[in-house]
Amino acid sequence: MSVMKRVRDITVATLNDRLEGSEDPVRLIDQFLMSTKQEITASEKLYQQVLMHANLMKNQLLQAESMRDKREQQALLALKAGEEHVAKMALQEKIIHEEKVAQYSELYEQSKNTIIELEEQLNLLKSEYQTVYDKRQYYVARMENIRIQQQMNQRAQSYGGPNNIPRMFNRLEDRVSDLELEARSLRDLKRMGQDAMYQAGSQLQSVLDRELDRLKQKLDNDRREP
C-alpha cells in the first residue's frame, strides 16, 4: 500500500476528463498545480521524517550488534578463566541482543523500503507538476493568439463594401482553426497523463531491478564467506 494517500481534488486521471467540459480550462489547470504543489510540500516533510526514523533504527541496530559482539567476547574470556557461570550470564545477554539485532534489522529494512517508495512518488508528483505546468504555459500562449485573432476579426467586421464577403470567409476559417487548436490542446493534455504514468512505472521497475541485483550480490558474498 502506498505510504502517501492522494488527497488532491484533481489528479492527472481526472484532470483530462474535467478539461473537456470546463469553461475555464486554465483555471482548472491552476487548481491542479496548486493542489499538487501542496502535496509535494507535505510529502517532502514526510520524507524527512522517514529519513530521521531510518537513521534512528540504524543506530539502534549498530548498538545492538556492538553489545552482542561484546557479550560474546566476555563469555570467551570467562571460559578461558574457568568461570563458566559468568560465561553463561554473558551468553544470556548476547541472546537478548541478538533478538534486538533481528528486530531492528527488520525495522531498518522497512524504513529503507519506505524511503525508496517515497522517492518514487515524489519524483512522480514533481514530474506531473512540471509536465502540466509546461502544457499550461503553451496552452495560455495559444489562447492569447486566439484572443488577438478574435479582436482582429471584430475590427474587420466594422468595414463595409463588397470586400466584406472574402473577409466573412476569412473569419470562418479563423474560427475553424481556433476550434482545431482547442481540440489539439485538450488532446495533448490527455496524452500527458498517460506519459507521466508510464514514466513512473519505468522508474519503479528500475529501482526494483537495482534492489534485486543488490540482494543477489549479497547472497553470493554470504556463500563465499567461510
N, C-alpha and C positions, 0 to 999 in steps of 0.2 A: 504493500500500500504506500502511496506517496506520502512523504513527510510534510509536504506543503499542500494544504487544501485550497483549491481555487475558490476565491470569494468574489471574483470580478463579476459585475453585471453583464459585461460584454467580453467575450472571448473571441479568438480568431474564428472558431467554428460558427459562432452566432453572428459575428460582425458581417460576414459575407451575405447572409440571408437578410439581415436588417438593412443593409445598404441598398438593396434592390428596391425596397419600399419606402426609403427615407426621403423626406422633402428637403432635408438639410444634411447631406452626407458628410460634409466637412465637420459639422458639429458632432456627429456621431463618431467620427474617427477621433476627434479630440477627446471625447469621453473615454474611448478605448485607451488612448495614450495615457490619459491621466490615471485611470484605474490600474493600468499595467505598471506605471511608474511607482505608484503606491505599493503595489505588490512586490516589486523589485526591492524597494527600500526595506519592507518588512522581512523579506527573505534574506537579505544581506545581514540584518540583525540576528536572525535565527542562525545563519551560517556561523557568525562569530560565537554565538552561544555553544553551538555544537563543537567548534574547534576548542573552546575552553574545556568543555566536558571531556573531549578526547584526550587532551593533554593531562587532565586530572587522572583519567583511567590509566594512562601510560605511566604516570608517576607511581600510582598505586601498584601497578604490575611490577615495575622495576624494584620497588621497595620489597614486595613480597618475594621476588626472586632472590634478592640480596639476603633476606632473612632466612630463606630456605637453604641457600648455599652455606650461610654462616652456621646454622644449626647442624648441618651435616658435617662440617669440619670440626665442630665442637664434639660431636659424637665420636668421630675418629680419634681425636686426641684423648677423649675419656677412655676409649677402649685400649689405646696404647698404654695408658696409665693404670689399666686394670680396674677402672671404675665403671663397671657395666651398668650400674643403676643410673649413674649420671648420663651415660650414653643413651639409655632408653628415654630419659626425660628429654634430652636434646632431639632424639628422633621423633618423639611425640609432637614437639613444637615444629619440627620440619614438616611433618604430615599436615599440620594445620596450615602452614604457609604454602604448601603445595596446593591445597584446596583453594587458597586465595589466589594463587597464580592462575589456576584454571578459571576461576570466576572472573577475575579482572581481564584475563586474556580474551574471554568471550565478549565482555563489555567493550573492550577496546576495539575489537574487530567490528562489532556492531556500530560503534561510533565512526570508524573509518568508512564503513559502507554508507552510513548516513551522510557523511561529508561528500562522498562521490555522487550520491543521488542529488544532494542539494546543488552541487556544482553543475550537474547536468541540467537541472531545472532552472537554475539561474541563467545559464547560457541560453536556454530556450526562451525564457522571458525577454532577455535582452535582444535576442535575435528577432523575436516577434515585434518588439517595440521599434527597433531600428528599421525593419522592413516596412512596417505600416507608416512610420514617420516619413521615410523616403517617398512612399507612394502618396502620402498626403501632400507633400510639397509639390510633387509632379501634378497631382490632381488639381490643386489650387491654381497652379500656373495655367493649366489648360482651361479651367473655369474662367480665369481672368481674360484669357484670349477670347472666349465665347462672349463675355460681357462687353468687351471692346467691340467685337464684331456686331453685337446687337445694337450698340449705340450708333455705330456707323450705318446700320440698316435703318434705324429710326431717322437719322438725318437724311438718308436717301429718299425716304417717303415724303419729305417736305417739298421735293422738287416735282414740278408738273411737266406737261408736254408729252409728246409721243414717246420720249425716251423712257417713260415710266414702265413700259412693257418689258424691255430687257432687264430693267432693274428688278421688276417683280420676280422674274425667273432667277435672278442672282440671289435674291433674298430666300427663295425657296431652296436653292442649292445650299446656301449657308445653313439653313435650318436642318436640312437632312444631314449635313456634315456634323452639325452640333450633336444631333441625336446619336450619330455613329461614334463620336468622341466619348459621349457619356457611356454608351454601351461598352466600349472597349475599356474604359476606366474601371467600370464595375467588374468586368471580366478579369482584368489584371489583379484586382484586389482579391477576387475569389480564388484565383490560382495561387496567390501569395500564401494563403493559409495551408494549402497542400504542400507547398515547397518547404514551409517552416517545419511542418510535422515530419516530412521526410528527412530534413537535415537533423532534427532532434533524434530520430531513430538511428541514423548513421553514427552520430556522436555516441549514443548509448552503446551501440554494438561495438564501437572501437574501444570504449572503456572496458566492456565485458571481456573482449579478447585479450587486452593487456593484463587484466586480473587473472584470467585463466592461465596465460603463459607464465605469470609470476608464480602461481601456485604449483604448476608443473615443475618449474625450475627448483622450487623449494623442496618438493618431494624427491627430485633427483639428488639434490645435495644431501638430504637426510639419509638416503640409501647409501651414499658413498662414505658417510662418516662411520668409523669403526664402532 
